[in-house]
Amino acid sequence: MYHALEADMAMTGTAPWRSPLRAPPTPSRGYNSRPRGLVPAQCRPWPRPSLSSAAVACPRSEEMARLERGSLVVGGRELLERAPPSVALRRPAVVASPGGAAFLGATAPAPSSRHVFSLGTLASGWKWLSLFRFKIWWMIPTVGEDAAGVPAETQMLLLESRSEAGAALYALMLPVLDGGFRASLQGSPENELQFCFESGDPEVQTLEAVDAVFINSGDNPFKLMKESIKMLSKIKGTFSHIEDKEIPANLDWFGWCTWDAFYKSVNPVGIEEGLKSLCEGGTPPRFLIIDDGWQETVNGFKEVDEAFIEQTVFAERLIDLTENDKFRGETCKNLGDHVKKIKEHYGVKYVYIWHALHGYWGGVLTTPDAMKKYNPQLVYPVQSPGNVANLRDIAMDSLEKFGVGIIDPAMIYDFYNDQHSYLSSVGVDGVKVDVQNVMETLGKGFGGRVALTQKYQQALEESIARNFKGNNLICCMSHNTDSIFSSLKSAVARASEDFMPREPTMQTLHIATVAFNSLLLGEIFIPDWDMFHSKHESAEFHGAARALSGGGVYVSDKPWVHDFSVLKKLVLPDGLILRAKHAGRPTRDCLFNDPVMDGKSLLKIWNLNKFSGVIGVFNCQGAGNWTYPVKENAHVPTTVCITGDLSPSDVELLEEIAGDDWNGETAVFAFNSCSLSRLQKHQTMEVSLSTMTCEIYTIALIKVFGGFVQFAPLGLVNMYNSGGALENVTSTGDCSEITIQIQCRGPGRFGAYSATRPEICSVDEHEVEFKHTDDGFLAFDLSHGSSQDNLRSIEILYRAS
């Protein structure tokens, strides 16, 4: 949310204390529903099933994970060696696991609220991709080969091993929630792979971790991820796969967020100016986020000269649930008046508004009458050693020093319901809920980090369902597994740290981060790749990436500061965007490369539309590095030209849209160069890009119509995601005459591959002029239509010669 300053800062010690309030332990749902682990320090652990419980039968024994004499074998290959005797493997009996899924756990000699268990050393021949929290709020990727390099706070470890014949095996290790405890992976200087197992409350202790690290294996990393997350969601019962969630409708519409336009100075006049400028330019935002700056807050930390103490901006606290004075006055009577006006005057369909999970950055002020009903207490965060092992965050430094006004967990639903019912009553359609990971630091005295997070998350989702239509919620600063694996209904989550318009070295890192993080997040949420500026040196780079993201597209431009040549490649005149089917993710051959710092790798991101695939190729080398900005060690950008290759087979799941009549031939259209190539599925073509440049390729499937027409629709070739405009493709006729019928969104320039020149092209029953070139490129214009949804009916007639 905030562009946090990245610097190591000395922490000011303040004696923490905790409220006597305790949330009751929230056991995991599913087969492992015992209240295990949530015990006072003086007590023995609850009775638990044996770590060596019987395995379910699997079709192929070589696929089964097994732990024998200190060796962990997955898919027939050794993954870990020299595992200590305290480590055990357990296969879930409730859910069938044909890929050999299992859980790793361990036993300690004495109970504790935090354990670090060794899993042994990584066997040779494996390379890995880690998604880890580089600071408390956010994950980033890193790659390596030795266990020692696995960072603290690793939340996903994907590994690859290749046989002598080149066959790839992928292993997935997911540290998960186990009762009231949360696991994470890390390496040690002794080259061991370890898992940390912690409750976040000294009084919540255990001897054993039973289902701490989920493992699975397979020959397709994307299928492996999907099947594993679906399996875990059924076993644990605390979260849902994205396919089982309601998807908010605003994702299909262009949006504008007030944050980078105004920061906390947001006001009604500025909001109207921003909407007006975008509408007049031909890209009307139908989705608006009123970000931080609308609430009634107070900063009570002042020195004698009334100057705010350094860092206290993050310690400001909420004092009321209604809007502040900026939204009450001459320009608008109140928030409801403002929302009504912008919907009526500017055609905004969805208005979201920002708030923190706990009210505001510093929580709520405990003394106002408006807050007393929620029984708030002032508490002081305690970070896990894993968090501070990576990069400290200025916001957390502030909260540790000045404390957080936290609402009684027993009253948190009432707090959300009161706030959301008020917002709904004034026309607000949904909320963006920020600063969510702070809950993990407040578990002491409340049953631990997992119990507290789940109490807040459940209350939030219940309030959203009661007060807003369409599951209208964006989760933000929520990249801990406490939140990720407690999201039963939440369907949208930010995929990375903020877009930072003033940090030139951060732009390529942003694109790489959102793509890699979507490997995990995209199975549970629609990843939100964040806002960007359309008038910025990186606008084309960001805009192209957003078109592939599978999530929402919104900007944070200042009013009248726009580049409509970029925006009109993303947004149709009615405000619709061309959203792809899945979360955009790196192609298989990119998963274990560093696209930011290895000096040789391009980043390729794939996705699917209804009738085509799409690949974005980005050169992220030379412009930044993974050490986040430290002023005294500023990165010096360089320009690097990288050459790589691209293949239609880089798009996973093409068979999902191909049908039985596809022979593997594709038409590959390059957006920026407007070039068209014909490739078999496994053929490759060369791609060369300089730093901070990109190219988008539409992969259209060539099919034979009527026995004599080879044809592949591309879509709107003036849009980044051309194929996203196609809604339906059919044909009528016989071997002498065939008409291909296409439903395509417009307006714009329609393009297709056609080996044969057509006789007639018509749009909405009107014949149109068309262009057909020797390489098979067919194109014609779709003018503004009369239908409300701008869906155009295209007919292309061919006659056999």
N, C-alpha and C positions, 0 to 999 in steps of 0.2 A: 504494500500500500504506500507507505512512505518511502522516499528515496533515502534509505538509511545510509549514514556515513559509515564507511568501512574502515574502522581503525580499532586497534586494541586499546581499551580504555581501562584504567584502574577502577575496580569496583569499590564503592563506598560501603562499608559494612554497617548494617542496621539490624539490631536484634529482632529476628522474626518471631511472630507468635501466630497462633491459629485459633480460630473460633472453636467452641465445643461442638458446633453443629457437625453432624456426620451424615453423609448420604449412605443409605444402606447399600451393601455390596450388590453389584449387578452382575450375576453370573453369566457366562457365555451361554447362548441358546444353541440348541442342537444336541448332538449326542454327548457333548462334553459340558453338561449343564450343571454340574456340581459346583457348590460355592468354594472351590478349591483355591488355596493360596491366600484368601482374605482372612487372615488370622492374626490375633494379637501376638506380640513378640514373645509373651510368656507361654503361649500354648503350643501344643503339637499341631502339625498339619492335619487337615481333614483327611479322612480315608480316601484313597485314590485308586484307580485301576492300575494294574501292573504295567510297567513300561514295556514289557515284552508280550503284551496281549496278542492273541492269535491274529494272523493275517487272513484277509479274504483271498479267495482263489483268483488268480489273474490268468488270462488266456495264454500268455507266453511268459515262462518263468524267467527268461533272460531279460525281460523288460522290468521285472520287479526290482524295487530298491531293496537292498539287503545290507545288513551290517554284521560282518563276520570277522572275528579276531582283529578288531580295530580297523578294518577296511570297509569303507562305504562304497558299494557298487550300485550304479544306476545305469539302466539301459545296457547292461553287460560290460560297462567300463568302470574302472576304479576312479572315484571322484575324490575321496579323502582317505588318507592313510594315517596310521598311528593315532587313531581316535582313542581317548582315554577310556578305561572301563566304566567310568561314570556316565558315559554317553549311551543312549539307547534309542532304538527306532521302533515306531509303532505305526501300523497301518490302520486307517479308519475302517470300521466294519459296516458303517451305515451307508456310505456312498460308494458305489462301484468305482474302481480306479484302474481301468485297463492299462494306463500308462505306468503303473507302479508307484502311484503317489503315496507318500508316507509323511510322518512327522518325526523330527529329531527332538529329543529332550535330554535332560541330564539331572543328576542328583548331586547335591552339595553335602558336606559333612555337618553343616549347621544351618538353621534357618536365618534368612536375611531378607531385607526389602530390595536388595540389589545383588545379583550374582553375575560373574563373568565366567562362562564355561568355555573350555577349549573343545573344538570339534576335531582336532588333529591338523595335519598339514595337507595342502592341496596336492593331489597327484600330478605328475608331469603330463604335459600335452594339452592342458586346458588353458584357455584364455577367458577373461571375464569382462562383463559390463556391470558396473555398480551404479545404482541410483541412490545417492546419499544426501543427507541434509547437510549442506555446507554451513548453514546457520539455522537457527531454530525454526524459521518460517518456511524454508524452501529447500527443494532437492535440486541437484544438478547431476550430470553423468560423469563418470570417469571409467577408464579401461585399464587393464593390466593383465599380468600372468601369475605373479607370485601372491600368495595369501597375505604377506606382510603389507602389500600395497592397498588392501581393501580398507577404505576409510571408515572411521567411526561413524555411527548413525547410518550405515547402509541399510536400506529398506527393501531393496530388490537386488539379487545377484543372479544374473543370467550368464551361463558358461557354455562354451563351445569346445568340442573335441573332434578331431577329424582322424579317420582311420587311414591306413596306408593307401587305400584305394580312393580316398578323398571324401568318403561318406561322413556327413556331419551328424553329431549327436549333441543335443542341447539339454542342459540341466538347469532347472530353475530352483532357486532357494529364496523363499519368502519368509522372513521373520514376522510373526503374527502376534495377535492378542491371545492370551491364554488365561482365561478367568480374569482376575484383576491385575494381571501382569502384561507387560509389553516387551517384545524381543526386538533386538537389532543386531546386525552383524558388524564385525570389525576384524582387522588383521592385527597381528602382534609382531614385535621385532624378531621373535623367534620363528617367524614364518608360519605361525599357526592361524587358522581361521577360528574365530571365537564368536559366541553370541552373548550379548548382554541381556539380562532378564531383570526387569525392575518394576516396582509398583508405584514409586513416587511418594510413598508414605512410610516412614520408618516403622509404623505400627502394623503395617500389612506385610507379613513375611511368609516365606515358604522354604521348604527344603528342596522341592522338586520343580522342574519344568518338564511338563509332559508333552504338550503339543506346541512347542515354541517355534520351531522352524519347519515350515512346509517344504517338501522337496518333490519334484516330479521331473520327468524327462520325456523327450520325443524328438522327432526329426524335423519338425517345423516350429520355429520359435514363436510365431504368432498364434498358431493353433494351440501350442503349449500354454501360452499366457492365458488365452481365452478359456480353455478347458480347466486350467488350474484355478482361476478366479471363480468360475462358476461352481466348481467343486467346493472350494473353500467357503463360498457364501452359503451353500447348503449345510456344510458341516458346522460352521460357527453360528450362523443365524443372526449375526450382528450387522451385516451389510448385504447389499444386493448388487448383482451384476447390472450393467447399464441397460441391457435388453429387457430387464424386468422393472424399469422405472419409467415414469411419465416424463416426456421430454418437453420443456417449456417452448411455447410457440414463438416467442420473441427471437429465437436463434435464427429463424429464417429471414429476419429483417435487419437492415442496416441500422447501426446505433451510433450514438454519441455519448461520451462520458465527460463530465465537467472537470475531472481531476486535473489533468495537465493543462487545461485551459485556464483554470482559476485557482487551483489548489483550494485552500480553506476560505478564499475570498468569494466563493460562489454566491451568486445573488440572482433574483428573478430577472432583472434587466439583462444581465449577461447571458442567462440561459435563453431568453427570447432572441437575443442577437445571434447566438450560435445556431439555433434552429433556423432562423430566418436566412442566414447566410448559406447554410447547406441546402435548404429548400430552393433558394433562388439559383443555385448553381446546378440544379438538376439531380441531386442525390439526397432526397429527403430522408432524414432519420425517422424511423417509426418506433425506435426503441431508445429511451433516454435513461441514463444513470445519473441521478443527483448524488454526487459523492460527498465526502467529508466536508463539513462547513455549514450544515443546515441546522445542527442540533444546539440545544441550550446546554452549554458546558461552562466550567469554571476552572481556572488555574489559581489555586490557593497558595502557591509557593512564591513568595516575593521577598526581596531584600528591603532594607531600609529605604533605598532610593526607588523602590517600586519596580525595579528591573527584574524580569523573570530569571530565576536561577537557570543556569545552563542545563539542558536536557529536559526541563519540566514540560515541554510541549507534549511529551508522551505520557505525562502524569496527569493531564487534564481529566476531569471527571464529569460525568453526566449529572445534571440536576433536575431535568424534566423530560417527559416523553414527547412534548410537542416542539414545534419549530421555534427557532430564535427570532429576534427582532428583524433580521434582514428579510424575512418572509412575512412580516406583518407591518404594513405601513401604506404609503401612498401608492407604490407601484403594484401591490396586490394586498388584498385584505388579510389573507392567510394562505397557508400552504394549499388548502383545497381550492381556493380561488385561482391560484397560480396553475395548479395541475389542470383544472378545467379549461383555462384559457389556452394553454399550450396544446392540449389535445384538440380543441376546436379550431384554433387558428393555424396550426402547423401539421395537423394530421398524425400526431404521435399516438401510437396504439398502446404502448407499454411504457409505464414510468416505474423505474426501480429507484430505491433510495438506500443509502449506505448506513450501516451501523456496525459497531463491533459486537462480537459474540457476548461480551460481558458489559455492554452498554456503550462504553467509549474506551479509549486507549488505557486510561487509568481506572477504568471501571466506573462506578457510580459514587457520588458523594453520599456519605452515610447520614448526613444531618437533615436534608430537606424533607418536608412532609411527603412530597411526591415519591421519595425513595424509601422512606422508613417502612412502608407497608411490605416491602420485600425483604426486610430483616438483613440489610447488608452489613458486612464486616470488612475492616481493613486488614489485609493479609499481605505477606511479602513473598514474592516468587522465589523458588529454589530450582535452579536449572540442573539437569542431569549432567554428570561428567562428560557424557558423549557430546552434548551440545557445545560445551566450552572447549572441547578438544579441537573443534574446527574453527569457525569464525564467530567472534562475538558480535552482538548486534546492539546498536546504540539505544534502540527502544527498550530492549530487555535490561540494559544497564540502568536505564531510567526507572523502570518499574521495580527492579530489585532495590533501588535506593529509596524510592518514594512510596512504594506499595501500590496495591490494587484494591479498589472497593468492590468486593465480590458479593453477588446476591446469594442468599441462602438457596442451596440447590433444591430444597423443598418448595421454594417460591419462584423458581426460574420460569416455569411454564406461565404463571400468572403475569410475570414481567413481560415475556414475549407476547402473550395474548393481548395484554393491555396496549402495548406499543403497536403491534400489527393491526389490531382492530381499529385503532385510531387512524393509522396510515391508510388502511383500506377504506375507511369511511370518507376520507378526503380524496379518493380517486387513485391512490398509489396502487400499483399492480403487483409489486414484488420487492424483494430486498437483496442487496449484496451484503453479506455478513463477513466481516473482516476480523483479523487478529485472533483466529480461532485456536492456534497452537498454544496460546498463553495458558490454557487450561492444564496442560501437562505439568506446569510449574507450580500449580496451586493445590495439588492433591493431598498435601499433608493435612491431616485432620478431617479429610473428607472421604476417606476410603480409598485414596490413591488416584493416580492420573487417569486410568482407564475408567474407573467408576464415575469420576467427576465429568470427564469428557462425554461419556455416554448419557449421563443425566441431562446435560445441557443439549447435546445433539438431539436426543429424543424429544425434548421439550420444544426445541426449535422446529423440528420437522412437523410436530403435531400442530404448532401454531400456524405454520405456513399452510398446512392442509386446511385448517379451519378458516383462515382469514383471506387467503389469496387463491385464485383459480390457476390451474395449470402448473402447479409445482414450481412457482416462480421464485427461485432462490439461486444465488451464485455464492458458493463458498470460496473464501479467500484467506491466504496465509494459513493454510490448513494441510500442509504437507507432512504431518506426522501420521503414523499408522494408527494412532489412537483415534484420529478423526476419519481417516480413509476407511478403516475397517469397522467403523461405527455408522456408516452412512447407508441407512436402509432406504431412504427416499430421495435424498439430495442427488440431483442429476447433473449439475454443472459445477465445475471447480476450476479455479485459476491454475494454469499449468506451470507458471514460473514466477520469478520475481518481476517487479514492475518493468514495463517499457520505460527507459530512462533517456529522454530526448537530449539531455545535456551531457551525456556520457558517450562519446563516439566509439570508445573501445568496447562498449557493452552490446552493440547491435547484433553482431554475429553470434555472440554467446547466447543471446536471447533466443534466436532461431534454433540453434542446436539444442538448447535446454528444453524448449517446449516440445520439440519432436521426440527426443529421447524420453522425457518424462511421460509422454503420452503412451508409451509402451505399457506402463502400469496404470496410470490414471485413466487411460482411455477404455479400460475394461470395467470401470466403476462409475465414471463420469463422462459427460461431454467435456473435453478439456477446453478451457477458455485461454486462448493464446494472448490475451490482453489487448488493450487499446494501442494505437500508434498515431503518429502525426503524418498526415498526407503531404504536408509541405515540409520536407526534411530530407537530408542527404541520403537517408536510408529508406525512404518511403516506398520505392519500388521493391526493395528487398523484403520489407515487412509486409507490404500489400500482397505480393505473390505468395508469401508463406501463409497469410491468413486465408487466402483462397483455397488452400489445400488442407486447412486445419480440421475441417469437419465440424467446427464450432462457430460461434458468433463472430461477426465482423463489426468492429466499432472503432471510432477514432476519438481523440481527445484534442482536436484542433482548437486553437483560439478562434473566436468569431472573425470571419472574413479572411482567415489565413488558411487557405486550402489549395490543394492541387487537384483540380477536378479531372485532369488527364489520368491520374492514378485512381481516383475514386470511381470513375466511370468504367474502369476495368473490373470493379468489384460489385457495383450497385446498379440495378436496373432503374429506370425512371420512376417506377412505382415504389421504390425502396426495398424490393426483394433482393436477396443475395443468392448466389448459386452454390449452396452448401453441399459438400460431398457427403458420402454415406457413413464413413467411419472416422475415427480419429486419425489424423495424419501421423505417420510414424516413419522412422528411417527404414530404408530398404535392407534386405537381409545381409547384403555384402558391406553395409556400413555399420552394422551393430557393434563391432569390436574395434572400430577405428576412431581416432580422435579428429573430428572434422574442424577443430579450431586451432590445434597447435602442432599436429604432426608434420605439417608442411607439404603434404602430398595427397591428402584425401579430400574429395568433394563430399558434400552432404546431399544425399538423395532422399526425398520424402515422397511416399506413395499414398494414393487413396483411390477410391472407386466412386463412380457415378452410376446411374441406372443402366447406361449402355456403353460406358467406356471407362478406362483407367486414366489416371493422371499421375505424372511424376514431376516434382520440382527439383531442380539441381541447383545447389547453392555453393559458392566458394566462400567459406567462412574463415579461411586461413589468412593470417597476417594482420588482421584488424584488431585483435584483442587476445587476451589469454585468460585462463581459468582462475588466476589469482585476482580476485575482485578488487576494484580500484583502491589502491593505497597511494596517496598523493606523492609521497617521496620516492615511490618506485613506479612512476607512470610508464605504461607501455607505449612504445613508439610504433605506430602502425606502419606496415610495409605492404607493398602490392606484390602479390604472388600469382602467377598464372599457373593453373592446375589443369591437367588433362586427365580425363577418366573416360569410362564408357557407360552406356545406358542400354538396357534391353527391355523389351515389353515384358519379359518374365520378371523384371523387378517389381511389377505390380502383383501383389499377392491376391489370390481369390478371383482372378480373371474368369475362371471357370464358373464362378458364381453367377456371372452375368452373360456368359457366352452362349449357353444352350448346346444342343447336340449337333447343330449344323455348322459349327465353326471348325475350320481346318488349321487354325493357328496363325493365319496371316493377319497382320495389323497395318494400319496407316498411322504413322507417327507425325503429329503436327507440332512444330516448335513455335511457340507464341511470339517471341521477340523477333526471330528471324523470318517468320512466316514461311518456313520451309516445310515441305511434306516429303516423307520417306515411306517406303514400303518394306516392312521387316517381318520375317517369321518370328514366332514367339521367343525363341532362344537366340536369335541373332543379336548382334550388338552394333552400336554406332558410337563414334567418338564425340566427346564433349569437352570443349576447352573454355574456361572461364577465368577471369581475373578477380581479384579480391573484391568482395561486396557486390558481385554481379550474380545473376541467376537466369535460368531459363525454365520454362514450364512446357512439358510435353503432354499432349493429349494422345492417349493410346486407344485408337478406335479399332474395333474388330471388323475385319472385312468379311462380308458374307456374300453368297451368290443368290441373287433373286431371279426367279423365273428361268434358271438354268443358264442365263447369258449375261447378267449384270452383276459385276463385282462392285460392291458399294459399302461405305462405312460413314455414317454421319459423325461429324465432329462437334457440331453445336454452334454457339455464338463465338466466332473466332476473334472478336474484339474484346472478349472477356478472358481474364486469367484462367478460370476454370471453365473452359468452353463447353465441355461435355455436361456440365451441371445444368445446362438449359434444356436438355432433352428430356421429355416426359414420356413419349411413347414412339415406337417405330413398328409399323406393320406394312403389309403389301397385299395387293390384289392383282389378279391377272393370270396369264399362262405363259407358255414358252414363246409366244409371238409378241405379246405386249404385257408389260408389267408397270404398275404404278406403286411407287414407294410412298407411303403416307407417314408423316412425321408430325408430332405435336412438340412444339418448341417455344420456350419463353422468348419474349422480345421486348422492345425492338433491338436491332443490331444487325451484324453481318453474319449470315448463316454460311457455314462451310461444310463440305463433305469430301470424302475421297470417292471418285467415280471413275472406274477404268474406261467407261464408255460415255460419250457425250449424250446427254438426254435430249429428247425431242422438245419437251415443254416443262417448265417449272412454274408452279402457281402457289400463291399464298392467299389463304382465305378465299379461294375460288377465283382469284384474279391472276392472270398470267403476268409474270415478271421477267425482266431481262436478267440473264445470268452470264457468268464468266466460267469457262472451262479451259484449263491449261494442259499441256502435254504430260505433266506429271500426275494428272488425274484430279487436280484441285478444282472443285466446283464451288462457286460462291454466288450469293445474291443477297440483297437487302431485305430485311423485315422491317417495314415501317411501323409506326405506332398503330396498334390495333384498337378496335372499338370495345373489345371485351374487357371486363373489369380486371381479370387476372393476366391480361396481355399474353395469353396462350394462343399461339398462331398455328393454324392448320396448313401444313405444307404438303403438296403433292408433286412428285417428280415422275414424269412419264418417259418410258423407254419402249422402243419398238425394235424387234429383232431385224437385223439387216438381211 
